[in-house]
Amino acid sequence: MEGFDAMLAGDFVPPHPHPRSPVIALFRALLQGEGDLLGLLPTEAYTMPIGPLGYSRRSIVVVNDPKLVRHVLVDPEGIFPKSDLMVNALDPLIGDSIFVSSGETWRRQRAMMDPALTLMRVNRAFPSMQAGIDAAEVTLGRAVATGESLSLDLMMSHLTADIICRSVFSSGLEGRVAHAVFDAFTFFERSVAQVEIRRLILDRAWTKIPQSQAVLDSCALIRRCLGELLDSHLDAGKSFDDIASAVVAARDGEGRAFTREELIDQLGVLFLAGHETSASALTWVFFLLAARPEFVRRLRAEVDSVCGDGPISFEHTKRLVFTRNIFRETLRLYPPITFLPRVANTATRLDGYRVKRGALVMVAPWLMHRHRRYWARPNHFDPDRFLPERESEMVSGAYIPFGIGPRICAGAAFATVEAVLLIARLFRRFDFHLDAPEAVRPAARLTTRPARQVMLRVTAA
């Protein structure tokens, strides 16, 4: 791991694992025992276009070539559905929902969900973002007064959950039910067995990994709470103009609505995807900026130039280029969805490379975004690499923080505007001071998060 002193040197190289040989990488991952796949990635994974990942009973194929990645994720032949590992991990929480379903089931769900997803248009959702940040500023103001240390991870999770809750259910996170959902989601993210490395190495394809009773209980609590929020939209005589009401009103080609359990599935996806991925990215944004005050100075100068002393509007966010590029570069270095695993449901070939039936086909934004053939200084934090005059440095298809193809994240624009507004407003008012920054390292679980909570103190800017 890069030391914090190196981070403060002229070039900024934030924390990242140092890849080793496949055998050493395997033993390191097994010894750590944290379900963190980043330690399993050998040096070759950052240079090869396609190839095996380590040694396992189940064949694991890493695909890095942008053309092959597009083929796997677009999946014109229908042979690369979401991996069984992901489906089994998320089933207790979101069932056979749009995030994990495939084939005709997915096409029906997507057609029904499209009207609701249009309600995530950023100009419509912008007031929810503003209201959530208003509440966060009050909380941070209290932290300034008391001098207490805060968990950066929990702060970002709470803020993004508040915003998505306002957008989906027209309810802020201050409510009892919303708080219970947030707390259970936090436990689920840290505890779900999406990948247990020993099982990944030793088990056959399609071997179901059992979840702990505590994880199953948290899923049941989340679904019960989402059901309570949903029921407020199902009560006769009540009218809402939000995402939840649009999902309730959705009908398929035969006029059928989602059942109540299916509604909870789909709303669970929106809540999970709408806050967890944003919270992951913003945790890293605030860590990086807290470590580099010169970037904060540039950011504040841009906000002052574009917005003056007044409120930051939706139109302003389009002109905050440096602020947006900070977010884009953070997504490159720490993509929230570290891996996009697929499973080959039949034997096939990818550009001549043999893929066995049941093989885990691993598309990894983490690897593509740090691939040594696609990026200059891939481990450096350089927001200016996204400036128009440097477009020639970009390799087409090598940057996929929101996925690609028919399953590309429908909330990409929402997440980007949310992040730009949140970064601009909070860094305009506050300074953030890291506790023990040298101990921070990334881990890949459900999303790319710090392996341990990042603590910080807040002062007035």
C-alpha positions as CSV (number, residue, x, y, z in Angstrom):
1,M,0.0,0.0,0.0
2,E,1.3,3.5,-0.8
3,G,2.3,5.4,2.3
4,F,0.5,8.6,3.2
5,D,3.9,10.5,2.8
6,A,3.9,9.4,-0.8
7,M,0.4,10.7,-1.2
8,L,1.6,14.2,-0.1
9,A,4.5,14.2,-2.5
10,G,4.4,16.1,-5.9
11,D,2.4,13.4,-7.7
12,F,-0.7,12.1,-6.0
13,V,-1.0,8.3,-5.9
14,P,-3.9,7.4,-3.6
15,P,-4.1,4.1,-1.7
16,H,-4.3,0.9,-3.9
17,P,-3.2,-2.7,-3.5
18,H,0.2,-3.6,-4.8
19,P,-0.4,-6.6,-7.2
20,R,1.8,-9.7,-6.8
21,S,2.2,-13.0,-8.7
22,P,-0.9,-15.2,-8.9
23,V,0.3,-17.6,-6.2
24,I,1.2,-14.8,-3.7
25,A,-2.0,-12.9,-4.6
26,L,-4.0,-16.0,-3.8
27,F,-2.4,-16.7,-0.5
28,R,-2.7,-13.0,0.5
29,A,-6.4,-13.0,-0.3
30,L,-6.9,-16.2,1.7
31,L,-5.0,-15.0,4.7
32,Q,-6.8,-11.7,4.9
33,G,-10.1,-13.5,5.0
34,E,-12.2,-10.3,4.4
35,G,-14.0,-11.3,1.2
36,D,-11.9,-8.6,-0.5
37,L,-11.3,-9.5,-4.2
38,L,-8.8,-6.7,-4.8
39,G,-6.1,-8.7,-3.1
40,L,-6.8,-11.6,-5.4
41,L,-5.8,-9.6,-8.5
42,P,-2.3,-10.5,-9.7
43,T,0.0,-8.2,-11.6
44,E,-0.9,-9.7,-15.0
45,A,-4.6,-8.7,-14.5
46,Y,-3.6,-5.1,-15.1
47,T,-2.0,-5.7,-18.4
48,M,-3.7,-8.7,-20.2
49,P,-6.7,-8.3,-22.6
50,I,-8.2,-11.6,-21.5
51,G,-7.0,-14.4,-19.3
52,P,-7.5,-16.6,-16.3
53,L,-7.7,-15.3,-12.7
54,G,-5.5,-17.5,-10.5
55,Y,-6.2,-21.1,-9.8
56,S,-9.7,-22.4,-8.9
57,R,-12.0,-25.4,-9.4
58,R,-14.3,-23.0,-11.1
59,S,-12.7,-21.3,-14.2
60,I,-12.5,-17.5,-13.7
61,V,-11.8,-15.4,-16.8
62,V,-10.9,-11.8,-16.6
63,V,-12.0,-9.7,-19.7
64,N,-10.2,-6.3,-20.1
65,D,-10.3,-5.7,-23.8
66,P,-12.9,-3.0,-24.4
67,K,-14.4,-4.7,-27.5
68,L,-14.7,-8.0,-25.7
69,V,-16.1,-6.2,-22.6
70,R,-18.8,-4.7,-24.8
71,H,-19.6,-8.1,-26.3
72,V,-20.0,-9.7,-22.9
73,L,-22.1,-6.9,-21.4
74,V,-24.3,-6.3,-24.5
75,D,-24.6,-10.1,-24.8
76,P,-26.2,-10.4,-28.2
77,E,-26.4,-14.2,-27.9
78,G,-27.9,-14.3,-24.4
79,I,-25.1,-16.5,-22.9
80,F,-23.7,-14.2,-20.3
81,P,-26.4,-13.5,-17.6
82,K,-25.6,-12.0,-14.2
83,S,-23.4,-14.4,-12.3
84,D,-25.0,-16.8,-9.9
85,L,-22.8,-15.5,-7.1
86,M,-24.4,-12.0,-7.4
87,V,-27.9,-13.3,-7.9
88,N,-27.7,-15.6,-4.9
89,A,-26.2,-12.9,-2.7
90,L,-28.9,-10.3,-3.6
91,D,-31.9,-12.7,-3.8
92,P,-33.0,-12.4,-0.1
93,L,-33.0,-8.6,-0.5
94,I,-34.3,-7.8,-4.1
95,G,-35.5,-11.2,-5.4
96,D,-35.6,-11.6,-9.2
97,S,-35.7,-7.9,-9.8
98,I,-34.5,-5.8,-12.7
99,F,-30.9,-5.7,-11.3
100,V,-30.3,-9.4,-11.5
101,S,-33.0,-10.8,-13.8
102,S,-32.3,-11.8,-17.4
103,G,-34.0,-12.7,-20.6
104,E,-37.7,-12.1,-21.0
105,T,-38.2,-11.4,-17.3
106,W,-35.7,-8.5,-17.5
107,R,-37.2,-7.1,-20.7
108,R,-40.7,-7.1,-19.1
109,Q,-39.4,-5.4,-16.0
110,R,-37.4,-2.8,-17.9
111,A,-40.3,-1.8,-20.1
112,M,-42.5,-1.4,-16.9
113,M,-39.8,0.5,-15.0
114,D,-38.9,3.0,-17.8
115,P,-41.6,5.5,-16.9
116,A,-40.5,5.5,-13.3
117,L,-36.8,5.9,-14.3
118,T,-37.6,9.0,-16.2
119,L,-38.6,10.6,-12.9
120,M,-34.9,10.4,-12.0
121,R,-34.3,13.2,-14.5
122,V,-32.0,15.5,-12.7
123,N,-33.9,18.7,-13.2
124,R,-36.9,17.0,-11.6
125,A,-34.9,15.4,-8.7
126,F,-32.8,18.5,-8.0
127,P,-35.1,19.8,-5.2
128,S,-34.7,16.5,-3.4
129,M,-30.9,16.8,-3.7
130,Q,-31.0,20.3,-2.3
131,A,-33.2,19.3,0.6
132,G,-30.9,16.4,1.5
133,I,-27.8,18.6,1.4
134,D,-29.6,21.3,3.5
135,A,-30.1,18.7,6.2
136,A,-26.5,17.6,5.9
137,E,-25.2,21.1,6.4
138,V,-27.1,21.4,9.7
139,T,-25.5,18.1,10.9
140,L,-22.0,19.2,9.8
141,G,-22.6,22.6,11.5
142,R,-23.2,20.8,14.8
143,A,-20.0,18.8,14.3
144,V,-18.1,22.0,13.8
145,A,-19.5,23.3,17.1
146,T,-18.7,20.2,19.1
147,G,-15.4,19.2,17.4
148,E,-16.4,15.6,17.4
149,S,-15.1,13.1,14.8
150,L,-17.5,11.7,12.3
151,S,-17.5,8.5,10.2
152,L,-17.1,9.7,6.6
153,D,-18.6,6.4,5.3
154,L,-21.7,6.7,7.4
155,M,-22.1,10.4,6.7
156,M,-22.1,9.8,2.9
157,S,-24.4,6.7,3.2
158,H,-26.9,8.7,5.3
159,L,-26.8,11.7,3.0
160,T,-27.3,9.8,-0.3
161,A,-29.9,7.5,1.4
162,D,-31.8,10.6,2.4
163,I,-31.7,12.0,-1.1
164,I,-32.9,8.8,-2.8
165,C,-35.6,8.4,-0.1
166,R,-36.9,11.9,-0.8
167,S,-36.8,11.1,-4.6
168,V,-38.5,7.6,-4.4
169,F,-40.9,8.0,-1.5
170,S,-41.3,11.8,-1.0
171,S,-40.0,11.2,2.5
172,G,-36.8,12.4,4.2
173,L,-34.6,10.0,6.2
174,E,-35.6,11.5,9.5
175,G,-38.6,9.1,9.7
176,R,-38.4,6.0,11.9
177,V,-38.9,3.6,8.9
178,A,-36.4,5.3,6.7
179,H,-33.8,5.2,9.5
180,A,-34.4,1.5,10.0
181,V,-33.9,0.8,6.3
182,F,-30.6,2.8,6.3
183,D,-29.2,1.0,9.3
184,A,-30.0,-2.4,7.9
185,F,-28.6,-1.5,4.5
186,T,-25.4,-0.5,6.1
187,F,-25.1,-3.9,7.9
188,F,-26.1,-5.8,4.7
189,E,-23.3,-4.0,2.6
190,R,-20.6,-4.9,5.1
191,S,-21.8,-8.5,5.8
192,V,-23.3,-10.0,2.7
193,A,-21.4,-13.0,1.3
194,Q,-21.3,-12.1,-2.4
195,V,-17.9,-13.7,-2.7
196,E,-16.2,-15.9,-0.1
197,I,-12.8,-16.5,-1.6
198,R,-12.3,-20.0,-0.3
199,R,-15.7,-21.0,-1.9
200,L,-14.8,-19.2,-5.1
201,I,-11.7,-21.2,-5.4
202,L,-13.0,-24.6,-4.2
203,D,-16.7,-24.8,-5.2
204,R,-18.2,-25.8,-8.6
205,A,-20.1,-23.4,-10.7
206,W,-23.7,-22.6,-9.5
207,T,-22.9,-23.7,-5.9
208,K,-25.2,-21.6,-3.7
209,I,-23.3,-19.7,-1.0
210,P,-25.4,-19.6,2.2
211,Q,-26.0,-16.2,3.9
212,S,-25.7,-15.8,7.6
213,Q,-28.9,-15.6,9.6
214,A,-28.0,-12.0,10.6
215,V,-27.8,-11.0,6.9
216,L,-31.1,-12.7,6.2
217,D,-32.7,-10.9,9.2
218,S,-31.4,-7.6,7.9
219,C,-32.9,-8.3,4.4
220,A,-36.3,-9.2,6.1
221,L,-36.1,-5.9,8.0
222,I,-35.4,-3.9,4.9
223,R,-38.2,-5.5,3.0
224,R,-40.6,-5.0,5.8
225,C,-39.7,-1.3,6.1
226,L,-39.9,-0.8,2.3
227,G,-43.3,-2.4,2.5
228,E,-44.4,0.1,5.0
229,L,-43.2,3.0,2.9
230,L,-44.8,1.4,-0.2
231,D,-48.2,0.9,1.7
232,S,-48.4,4.7,2.1
233,H,-48.5,4.9,-1.7
234,L,-51.1,2.1,-2.0
235,D,-53.6,3.6,0.4
236,A,-56.8,4.7,-1.3
237,G,-57.3,8.4,-1.5
238,K,-53.6,9.3,-1.3
239,S,-51.7,10.8,-4.2
240,F,-47.9,11.1,-4.8
241,D,-45.9,12.4,-7.7
242,D,-42.7,10.4,-7.2
243,I,-40.8,7.3,-8.3
244,A,-42.6,4.9,-6.0
245,S,-46.0,6.0,-7.3
246,A,-44.8,5.5,-10.9
247,V,-43.6,1.9,-10.1
248,V,-47.0,1.2,-8.5
249,A,-48.8,2.5,-11.7
250,A,-46.6,0.5,-14.1
251,R,-48.3,-2.1,-16.3
252,D,-46.8,-4.6,-18.8
253,G,-48.1,-5.3,-22.3
254,E,-50.9,-7.4,-21.0
255,G,-52.0,-4.8,-18.4
256,R,-50.6,-6.6,-15.4
257,A,-49.1,-4.7,-12.5
258,F,-46.3,-5.7,-10.2
259,T,-47.4,-7.7,-7.2
260,R,-46.6,-6.2,-3.8
261,E,-43.6,-8.5,-3.4
262,E,-42.4,-7.5,-6.9
263,L,-42.9,-3.8,-6.0
264,I,-40.6,-4.3,-2.9
265,D,-38.0,-6.0,-5.1
266,Q,-37.9,-3.1,-7.6
267,L,-38.0,-0.4,-5.0
268,G,-35.2,-2.2,-3.1
269,V,-33.1,-2.0,-6.3
270,L,-33.7,1.7,-6.6
271,F,-32.8,2.3,-3.0
272,L,-29.8,0.1,-3.0
273,A,-28.4,1.4,-6.3
274,G,-29.5,5.0,-5.7
275,H,-27.6,5.5,-2.5
276,E,-25.0,2.8,-2.0
277,T,-23.0,3.4,-5.2
278,S,-23.1,7.2,-4.8
279,A,-22.1,6.8,-1.1
280,S,-19.1,4.7,-2.1
281,A,-17.9,7.2,-4.7
282,L,-18.4,10.2,-2.5
283,T,-16.6,8.6,0.4
284,W,-13.5,8.4,-1.8
285,V,-14.1,12.0,-3.2
286,F,-14.0,13.4,0.3
287,F,-11.0,11.3,1.3
288,L,-9.1,12.4,-1.7
289,L,-9.9,16.1,-1.4
290,A,-9.3,16.1,2.4
291,A,-5.8,14.7,1.6
292,R,-5.1,17.4,-1.1
293,P,-6.0,21.0,-0.1
294,E,-4.7,22.4,-3.4
295,F,-7.5,20.6,-5.2
296,V,-10.0,22.1,-2.7
297,R,-8.6,25.6,-3.5
298,R,-9.2,25.0,-7.2
299,L,-12.6,23.7,-6.6
300,R,-13.6,26.7,-4.4
301,A,-12.2,29.1,-7.0
302,E,-14.4,27.5,-9.6
303,V,-17.5,27.5,-7.5
304,D,-16.9,31.2,-6.6
305,S,-16.4,32.1,-10.3
306,V,-19.5,30.2,-11.5
307,C,-21.9,30.7,-8.7
308,G,-20.7,33.8,-6.8
309,D,-22.1,34.0,-3.2
310,G,-25.6,32.8,-4.2
311,P,-27.2,29.3,-4.2
312,I,-25.8,26.7,-6.5
313,S,-28.5,26.0,-9.2
314,F,-29.0,23.1,-11.5
315,E,-27.7,25.3,-14.4
316,H,-24.6,26.0,-12.4
317,T,-23.8,22.3,-12.0
318,K,-23.3,22.0,-15.8
319,R,-20.6,24.7,-15.7
320,L,-18.6,23.3,-12.7
321,V,-16.2,21.4,-15.0
322,F,-13.3,20.9,-12.5
323,T,-15.7,19.7,-9.8
324,R,-17.3,17.2,-12.2
325,N,-13.9,16.0,-13.3
326,I,-12.9,15.3,-9.7
327,F,-15.9,13.1,-9.5
328,R,-15.1,11.4,-12.8
329,E,-11.5,10.7,-11.9
330,T,-12.7,9.3,-8.5
331,L,-15.0,7.0,-10.3
332,R,-12.0,5.9,-12.4
333,L,-9.8,5.1,-9.5
334,Y,-12.5,3.7,-7.2
335,P,-15.5,2.6,-9.3
336,P,-18.4,1.8,-6.9
337,I,-19.2,-1.4,-8.7
338,T,-15.7,-3.0,-8.7
339,F,-16.7,-6.1,-10.7
340,L,-19.5,-6.9,-13.2
341,P,-19.5,-10.7,-13.0
342,R,-21.2,-12.8,-15.6
343,V,-21.5,-16.5,-15.9
344,A,-21.2,-18.5,-19.2
345,N,-24.3,-20.6,-19.4
346,T,-22.8,-22.5,-22.4
347,A,-19.2,-23.1,-23.6
348,T,-18.0,-20.4,-26.0
349,R,-15.0,-18.5,-27.2
350,L,-14.1,-14.9,-26.8
351,D,-11.8,-13.8,-29.6
352,G,-10.4,-17.3,-29.7
353,Y,-10.1,-17.7,-26.0
354,R,-11.9,-20.8,-24.7
355,V,-14.6,-20.2,-22.1
356,K,-16.0,-23.2,-20.3
357,R,-19.7,-23.6,-19.4
358,G,-20.1,-22.3,-15.9
359,A,-17.0,-20.1,-16.0
360,L,-17.2,-16.9,-14.1
361,V,-16.5,-14.1,-16.7
362,M,-15.2,-11.2,-14.8
363,V,-15.6,-7.7,-16.3
364,A,-13.8,-5.4,-13.8
365,P,-14.1,-1.6,-14.0
366,W,-11.4,-1.6,-11.3
367,L,-9.0,-3.3,-13.7
368,M,-10.0,-1.5,-16.9
369,H,-9.7,1.9,-15.1
370,R,-6.1,1.1,-13.9
371,H,-5.0,-0.9,-17.0
372,R,-1.5,0.0,-18.0
373,R,-2.2,-0.2,-21.7
374,Y,-5.2,2.2,-21.5
375,W,-4.1,4.9,-19.1
376,A,-1.1,7.1,-18.6
377,R,0.0,6.9,-14.9
378,P,-3.1,4.8,-14.1
379,N,-2.7,4.9,-10.3
380,H,-2.4,8.7,-10.2
381,F,-5.3,11.0,-9.2
382,D,-5.5,13.5,-12.2
383,P,-8.9,15.1,-12.7
384,D,-7.5,17.1,-15.7
385,R,-7.2,13.9,-17.7
386,F,-10.9,14.4,-18.5
387,L,-10.4,17.9,-20.1
388,P,-11.5,18.1,-23.8
389,E,-7.9,18.9,-24.9
390,R,-6.8,15.6,-23.5
391,E,-9.5,13.4,-25.1
392,S,-6.8,11.9,-27.4
393,E,-5.3,10.2,-24.4
394,M,-8.6,8.2,-23.8
395,V,-9.0,4.7,-25.1
396,S,-12.6,4.2,-26.2
397,G,-14.6,1.8,-24.0
398,A,-11.9,1.8,-21.2
399,Y,-14.0,3.9,-18.8
400,I,-17.2,2.2,-17.7
401,P,-18.1,3.3,-14.2
402,F,-21.8,3.0,-15.0
403,G,-21.5,-0.1,-17.1
404,I,-22.3,-0.4,-20.8
405,G,-24.9,-1.8,-23.1
406,P,-28.6,-2.4,-22.3
407,R,-28.0,-2.6,-18.6
408,I,-26.1,0.7,-18.3
409,C,-27.0,2.5,-15.1
410,A,-30.2,4.6,-15.7
411,G,-29.2,6.9,-12.8
412,A,-25.8,8.0,-14.2
413,A,-26.9,11.6,-14.8
414,F,-28.7,11.7,-11.4
415,A,-25.6,10.5,-9.6
416,T,-23.3,12.9,-11.4
417,V,-25.4,16.0,-10.7
418,E,-26.0,14.9,-7.1
419,A,-22.2,14.5,-6.6
420,V,-21.3,17.8,-8.2
421,L,-23.9,19.7,-6.2
422,L,-22.9,17.9,-2.9
423,I,-19.2,18.4,-3.4
424,A,-19.5,22.1,-4.4
425,R,-21.9,23.0,-1.5
426,L,-20.1,21.1,1.3
427,F,-16.6,22.1,0.4
428,R,-17.7,25.7,0.0
429,R,-18.7,25.8,3.7
430,F,-16.5,23.2,5.4
431,D,-13.0,21.8,5.7
432,F,-12.5,18.1,6.4
433,H,-9.5,16.8,8.3
434,L,-8.7,13.1,8.2
435,D,-7.9,11.0,11.3
436,A,-5.2,8.3,10.5
437,P,-5.3,8.7,6.7
438,E,-2.3,6.4,6.4
439,A,-4.5,3.5,7.5
440,V,-7.0,3.9,4.7
441,R,-7.1,1.2,2.0
442,P,-9.7,0.1,-0.5
443,A,-11.7,-3.2,-0.3
444,A,-14.1,-4.7,-2.8
445,R,-17.2,-6.1,-1.2
446,L,-20.7,-5.2,-2.4
447,T,-19.1,-1.9,-3.5
448,T,-15.6,-0.4,-3.4
449,R,-15.3,1.0,0.1
450,P,-12.5,1.7,2.6
451,A,-11.6,-1.5,4.4
452,R,-12.2,0.3,7.7
453,Q,-14.3,3.4,8.4
454,V,-12.6,6.7,7.6
455,M,-12.9,9.1,10.5
456,L,-12.6,12.9,10.1
457,R,-13.2,16.2,11.9
458,V,-15.0,19.1,10.3
459,T,-14.2,22.8,10.6
460,A,-15.7,25.9,9.0
461,A,-14.0,26.9,5.7
